Amino acid sequence: MTTTEHTPAPDAGIQTATGSHRKRLMVVLAIYATIIAAQIVGSLVTNSLALAAEAMHMAVDASGILIALIATILATRAASAKRSYGLMRAEIVAVLINCLLLFTLGGFILFEAVDRWFNPSDVAGGGVIVFAVVGLAGAATSLVILSRGAKESLNVKAAFLEVMSDGIGAAAIIVSGILNVTLGWNRGDALAAAAIGVIILPRAFLLLKQAINLIMQGVPAGIDLEEVRESIVDTEGVDEVHSLHVWGLTSGVSVMSAHIVPSAAATDAGEHPRILDELTMIMRERFGIEHCTFQFEEASHLGHEGLMHRDLAGLTSAPSVSGGQHVGHSH
């Protein structure tokens, strides 16, 4: 017997983690648009590569936020016959696009910084400091706005890390401006630009790693698969669980499926509905998994499954129709 439970969130419709912070992202995007315009003007007025690099960096970050916002809109589109989950995974595509932009920008800034180091030009240090302070203030404000959402959504976390790196970049530019004003050292501008490029690349790798984990249907961060397994087999009436899978549909939306072998006593007593309710509640309250699929079956059913299924279930030898040997977790 196969029973599927799909329980929506109790207080809201289907919504991704990023979508719940859409307004915050819009506010940050507006702040960024203002700062980018100021820094473009500042780079032209002061002849600062660091300000130009920071403006480009923030422009890419802003485009990442814009892509994330578009993805949240796509993610709310209803499921269809061709896409049974709708477009919820559009957010992952947004992160991948953002990573590509960051890698490209980081390499370009480093190239320009090396050229400026060997071919330094005059920079108006005082103006550099003023425009960099504006950028630092905007980044600090944006960090406060995004701090909560960064714990729940990969896209918001991406935006948070982008803003943090922008703040560090602005601080580096301020230092370069001070060195220019006090010591007349123009190469500090190239160093500040290089620092911005160096900051970008590790962050891009981190985001790419997290996005790939989602694409490869890895277990979401914060969920211990063995703990999930133990919670299932510790439920009264469950003899065994196999073919347990937990993966992320998108950031903040986890999905799981498992094959459950109930005890003979629970089956005879007609307790499958009670077991299903308990398992669904455990997954939701203990692990934050709203979409659960539990297949109830007799122990001998595994022998009728296909080769790939038996392999994923952990079989150590070919099963017989009456049962079969497999690596399982049971009471």
Secondary structure per residue as TSV (DSSP state, phi and psi in degrees):
chain	resnum	aa	ss	phi	psi
A	1	M	-	360.0	134.2
A	2	T	E	-114.1	127.9
A	3	T	E	-128.1	132.1
A	4	T	E	-119.9	133.6
A	5	E	E	-119.9	123.7
A	6	H	E	-129.5	99.8
A	7	T	-	-104.7	120.3
A	8	P	-	-73.2	161.2
A	9	A	-	-58.1	138.4
A	10	P	T	-66.9	-27.6
A	11	D	T	-112.9	3.3
A	12	A	S	-157.9	163.2
A	13	G	S	-75.8	-179.9
A	14	I	S	-63.7	124.4
A	15	Q	-	-153.2	136.9
A	16	T	-	-76.3	165.4
A	17	A	T	-62.9	-37.9
A	18	T	T	-65.8	-40.1
A	19	G	G	-59.8	-31.9
A	20	S	G	-71.0	-11.9
A	21	H	G	-117.5	26.2
A	22	R	H	-60.7	-42.2
A	23	K	H	-63.1	-39.6
A	24	R	H	-62.7	-41.9
A	25	L	H	-63.4	-36.9
A	26	M	H	-66.6	-39.6
A	27	V	H	-64.0	-45.6
A	28	V	H	-62.9	-38.9
A	29	L	H	-61.3	-40.1
A	30	A	H	-65.6	-41.1
A	31	I	H	-61.7	-43.9
A	32	Y	H	-62.8	-41.3
A	33	A	H	-58.8	-39.2
A	34	T	H	-66.6	-45.9
A	35	I	H	-66.8	-41.3
A	36	I	H	-59.4	-44.7
A	37	A	H	-60.9	-42.3
A	38	A	H	-64.7	-41.7
A	39	Q	H	-72.5	-31.6
A	40	I	H	-63.7	-45.0
A	41	V	H	-61.9	-43.9
A	42	G	H	-62.2	-40.0
A	43	S	H	-65.7	-34.7
A	44	L	H	-72.6	-39.1
A	45	V	H	-71.4	-39.7
A	46	T	H	-98.7	-10.1
A	47	N	T	62.7	37.2
A	48	S	-	-98.3	119.8
A	49	L	H	-67.5	-37.0
A	50	A	H	-61.1	-43.3
A	51	L	H	-65.3	-40.4
A	52	A	H	-63.7	-41.8
A	53	A	H	-64.2	-41.1
A	54	E	H	-66.8	-37.3
A	55	A	H	-63.4	-43.8
A	56	M	H	-65.5	-41.5
A	57	H	H	-59.3	-47.2
A	58	M	H	-68.4	-31.1
A	59	A	H	-65.4	-42.0
A	60	V	H	-65.9	-42.1
A	61	D	H	-60.6	-41.8
A	62	A	H	-64.7	-38.5
A	63	S	H	-65.7	-34.6
A	64	G	H	-64.0	-41.2
A	65	I	H	-64.8	-41.8
A	66	L	H	-62.9	-42.7
A	67	I	H	-61.8	-41.8
A	68	A	H	-62.6	-40.2
A	69	L	H	-63.8	-43.9
A	70	I	H	-61.9	-40.1
A	71	A	H	-63.0	-36.9
A	72	T	H	-66.3	-32.3
A	73	I	H	-70.6	-44.1
A	74	L	H	-63.3	-35.5
A	75	A	H	-66.8	-20.3
A	76	T	T	-87.5	-4.2
A	77	R	S	-67.1	142.6
A	78	A	-	-64.5	152.1
A	79	A	-	-65.1	155.0
A	80	S	-	-132.1	177.7
A	81	A	S	-64.8	-26.4
A	82	K	S	-93.3	-26.0
A	83	R	-	-129.6	92.4
A	84	S	T	-68.8	-17.5
A	85	Y	T	-104.4	11.8
A	86	G	T	68.3	-140.4
A	87	L	T	-117.5	34.3
A	88	M	T	-62.3	-31.2
A	89	R	T	-79.3	3.0
A	90	A	H	-60.7	-27.0
A	91	E	H	-64.3	-34.5
A	92	I	H	-68.0	-40.0
A	93	V	H	-60.1	-39.2
A	94	A	H	-61.0	-41.9
A	95	V	H	-65.0	-40.8
A	96	L	H	-63.7	-42.0
A	97	I	H	-62.4	-41.6
A	98	N	H	-63.3	-40.0
A	99	C	H	-61.4	-43.1
A	100	L	H	-61.3	-42.9
A	101	L	H	-63.0	-40.7
A	102	L	H	-67.0	-42.7
A	103	F	H	-60.9	-44.2
A	104	T	H	-63.3	-46.2
A	105	L	H	-65.6	-43.6
A	106	G	H	-58.8	-44.3
A	107	G	H	-64.2	-41.1
A	108	F	H	-64.4	-44.0
A	109	I	H	-64.6	-42.1
A	110	L	H	-62.8	-40.7
A	111	F	H	-61.1	-46.6
A	112	E	H	-66.6	-35.9
A	113	A	H	-65.3	-40.2
A	114	V	H	-62.7	-42.4
A	115	D	H	-63.9	-42.3
A	116	R	H	-67.6	-30.7
A	117	W	H	-64.3	-44.3
A	118	F	H	-81.7	-18.5
A	119	N	S	-130.5	68.0
A	120	P	-	-66.8	149.8
A	121	S	-	-131.5	162.4
A	122	D	-	-64.8	138.3
A	123	V	-	-130.2	137.3
A	124	A	-	-83.1	91.9
A	125	G	H	-58.5	-39.9
A	126	G	H	-61.6	-45.2
A	127	G	H	-65.2	-36.6
A	128	V	H	-58.8	-44.5
A	129	I	H	-61.9	-45.1
A	130	V	H	-59.8	-49.9
A	131	F	H	-69.0	-32.8
A	132	A	H	-69.7	-35.5
A	133	V	H	-62.7	-39.4
A	134	V	H	-59.8	-44.4
A	135	G	H	-64.5	-40.8
A	136	L	H	-64.0	-41.9
A	137	A	H	-63.7	-42.2
A	138	G	H	-65.0	-40.0
A	139	A	H	-65.3	-41.4
A	140	A	H	-62.2	-43.1
A	141	T	H	-63.4	-42.5
A	142	S	H	-66.2	-36.1
A	143	L	H	-61.3	-41.9
A	144	V	H	-62.9	-41.4
A	145	I	H	-65.6	-36.8
A	146	L	H	-95.2	-6.5
A	147	S	T	-57.0	-40.8
A	148	R	T	-69.9	-47.7
A	149	G	G	-65.6	-24.1
A	150	A	G	-63.7	-21.4
A	151	K	G	-83.1	-13.1
A	152	E	T	-114.4	-28.4
A	153	S	-	-128.8	136.9
A	154	L	H	-65.4	-38.8
A	155	N	H	-69.0	-40.1
A	156	V	H	-67.9	-38.0
A	157	K	H	-62.0	-40.6
A	158	A	H	-59.6	-45.3
A	159	A	H	-63.8	-39.5
A	160	F	H	-62.8	-45.7
A	161	L	H	-65.6	-35.9
A	162	E	H	-63.5	-44.3
A	163	V	H	-64.9	-40.0
A	164	M	H	-61.6	-44.6
A	165	S	H	-65.8	-33.4
A	166	D	H	-65.1	-38.4
A	167	G	H	-65.0	-42.3
A	168	I	H	-63.8	-41.4
A	169	G	H	-61.2	-42.0
A	170	A	H	-64.0	-38.8
A	171	A	H	-64.2	-40.6
A	172	A	H	-63.7	-37.3
A	173	I	H	-66.9	-39.2
A	174	I	H	-60.2	-44.0
A	175	V	H	-61.7	-42.9
A	176	S	H	-64.3	-35.9
A	177	G	H	-66.5	-39.8
A	178	I	H	-63.5	-43.4
A	179	L	H	-62.9	-35.6
A	180	N	H	-68.3	-42.8
A	181	V	H	-70.4	-43.0
A	182	T	H	-84.4	-36.3
A	183	L	H	-115.2	-8.1
A	184	G	-	68.6	26.5
A	185	W	-	-93.1	107.1
A	186	N	T	-80.4	-21.8
A	187	R	H	-68.8	-15.3
A	188	G	H	-59.8	-30.7
A	189	D	H	-64.5	-40.9
A	190	A	H	-65.9	-39.6
A	191	L	H	-64.0	-41.0
A	192	A	H	-63.4	-41.2
A	193	A	H	-63.6	-42.8
A	194	A	H	-62.4	-38.5
A	195	A	H	-60.9	-39.3
A	196	I	H	-63.7	-43.3
A	197	G	H	-63.4	-41.6
A	198	V	H	-65.9	-37.1
A	199	I	H	-64.7	-36.9
A	200	I	H	-65.7	-45.4
A	201	L	H	-64.3	-48.7
A	202	P	H	-60.4	-36.7
A	203	R	H	-65.1	-38.4
A	204	A	H	-64.2	-40.1
A	205	F	H	-63.2	-41.9
A	206	L	H	-62.1	-46.9
A	207	L	H	-64.5	-39.6
A	208	L	H	-63.0	-40.9
A	209	K	H	-61.2	-43.5
A	210	Q	H	-68.4	-39.2
A	211	A	H	-66.0	-40.9
A	212	I	H	-64.3	-36.3
A	213	N	H	-60.7	-39.2
A	214	L	H	-68.5	-44.0
A	215	I	H	-63.2	-38.6
A	216	M	T	-82.4	7.3
A	217	Q	T	57.2	41.4
A	218	G	-	-72.9	162.5
A	219	V	-	-65.7	127.8
A	220	P	-	-59.4	148.5
A	221	A	T	-59.3	138.3
A	222	G	T	93.9	-6.4
A	223	I	-	-115.4	124.7
A	224	D	-	-96.7	115.5
A	225	L	H	-61.7	-38.6
A	226	E	H	-66.5	-34.1
A	227	E	H	-67.3	-38.5
A	228	V	H	-62.3	-45.0
A	229	R	H	-60.9	-45.3
A	230	E	H	-64.0	-37.7
A	231	S	H	-63.6	-34.5
A	232	I	H	-71.7	-50.3
A	233	V	H	-70.7	-20.6
A	234	D	T	-80.5	-8.0
A	235	T	S	-73.0	133.0
A	236	E	T	-59.6	129.1
A	237	G	T	98.8	-5.1
A	238	V	E	-102.3	122.0
A	239	D	E	-88.0	-36.6
A	240	E	E	-160.5	154.5
A	241	V	E	-135.5	139.1
A	242	H	E	-145.5	176.4
A	243	S	E	51.8	44.3
A	244	L	E	-86.2	125.4
A	245	H	E	-133.3	133.5
A	246	V	E	-131.6	127.5
A	247	W	E	-148.0	167.8
A	248	G	E	-100.6	124.1
A	249	L	E	-70.8	-42.6
A	250	T	E	-157.6	-179.3
A	251	S	T	-64.0	129.0
A	252	G	T	83.9	-0.6
A	253	V	E	-127.2	100.0
A	254	S	E	-98.4	149.4
A	255	V	E	-132.2	146.7
A	256	M	E	-144.1	156.8
A	257	S	E	-145.8	151.6
A	258	A	E	-159.5	150.1
A	259	H	E	-100.0	125.1
A	260	I	E	-111.1	131.4
A	261	V	E	-106.9	104.2
A	262	P	E	-77.1	159.1
A	263	S	-	-70.4	155.8
A	264	A	H	-60.8	-38.1
A	265	A	H	-64.2	-41.9
A	266	A	H	-66.6	-36.9
A	267	T	H	-66.7	-45.9
A	268	D	H	-62.6	-33.5
A	269	A	T	-85.3	0.1
A	270	G	T	66.5	38.4
A	271	E	-	-95.9	10.9
A	272	H	H	-57.6	-42.7
A	273	P	H	-60.7	-39.1
A	274	R	H	-65.7	-42.3
A	275	I	H	-63.2	-43.2
A	276	L	H	-60.8	-43.8
A	277	D	H	-62.7	-42.9
A	278	E	H	-65.6	-44.1
A	279	L	H	-63.6	-40.7
A	280	T	H	-63.3	-42.1
A	281	M	H	-65.5	-41.1
A	282	I	H	-62.8	-45.3
A	283	M	H	-62.4	-40.6
A	284	R	H	-71.5	-49.5
A	285	E	H	-80.2	-34.1
A	286	R	H	-91.7	-32.2
A	287	F	H	-121.2	-4.2
A	288	G	-	69.7	26.1
A	289	I	-	-99.5	114.7
A	290	E	-	-91.4	-32.1
A	291	H	E	-101.6	105.7
A	292	C	E	-124.8	140.7
A	293	T	E	-128.1	119.1
A	294	F	E	-117.3	124.6
A	295	Q	E	-104.5	118.2
A	296	F	E	-90.0	132.9
A	297	E	-	-153.3	161.0
A	298	E	-	-77.1	157.4
A	299	A	G	-58.6	-31.5
A	300	S	G	-76.4	-12.0
A	301	H	G	-66.6	-29.3
A	302	L	G	-58.3	-30.2
A	303	G	G	-66.9	-16.2
A	304	H	G	-96.5	-3.2
A	305	E	S	-78.2	163.7
A	306	G	-	-71.1	168.8
A	307	L	H	-61.6	-44.5
A	308	M	H	-63.6	-40.8
A	309	H	H	-63.2	-43.5
A	310	R	H	-65.0	-36.9
A	311	D	H	-64.6	-44.6
A	312	L	H	-67.1	-28.5
A	313	A	H	-75.7	-11.9
A	314	G	T	91.8	29.7
A	315	L	B	-65.4	140.4
A	316	T	S	-101.0	-13.1
A	317	S	S	-156.1	164.2
A	318	A	-	-65.0	130.2
A	319	P	-	-82.4	156.7
A	320	S	-	-94.9	168.1
A	321	V	T	-63.2	-27.6
A	322	S	T	-80.2	-11.2
A	323	G	-	171.0	-92.9
A	324	G	-	111.2	155.8
A	325	Q	-	-93.5	133.0
A	326	H	B	-154.4	158.9
A	327	V	-	-82.1	106.5
A	328	G	-	-128.8	168.9
A	329	H	E	-114.9	121.0
A	330	S	E	-144.6	171.6
A	331	H	-	-70.0	360.0
